[in-house]
Amino acid sequence: MNTYLKKYVLLLSFCVAALMLTACVTERHETLRTSVARLDDASSHFSTEIQYQGDDNRRDRVSRDAEVLARSVRKLNRDLIAGETRAQLDDDYRSVADNYDQLHMQLADEGYAEQNRHVLEDFDRVTLAYRDVQSAMTLRTADTRR
């Protein structure tokens, strides 16, 4: 009887471990979804706000870069929801990262930063959400290497 009980305890232990691993992976995937959704909201809001602030040359460039970032984040969000392949999501993320960096460089220009504090405060929301996505993508990549 003791051997019989040990077999079921061992089997039950493996099942519990598998369920816990699945829960961790699912939680990380949900974290990525939540982070991408926040970035989608923040980048869309930022793009809309920047478009309504005038049309000087500097703002026009920033406005275009903000719209490109918002579109690339929207694509990542749609593809994540649709369950696209890991390779597609990685490509989407690279596009988001490149577009974020481009917009960040535009906003880092000294003259722009001095004149547009409100814009930079709005961009802080985008940056916080972007950092969350960046962290979630890093965790996701680390999970696939194990």
Buried (B, 14 or more C-beta within 10 A) or exposed (E): EEEEEEEEEEEEEEEEEEEEEEEEEEEBBEBBBBBBBBBBBBBBBBBBBBBEBEEEEBBEBBBBBBBBBBBBBBBBBEBBEEEBEEEBBBBBBEBBBEBBEBBBEBBEBEEBEEEBEEBBEBBEBBBEBBEBBBEBBEEBEEEEEE
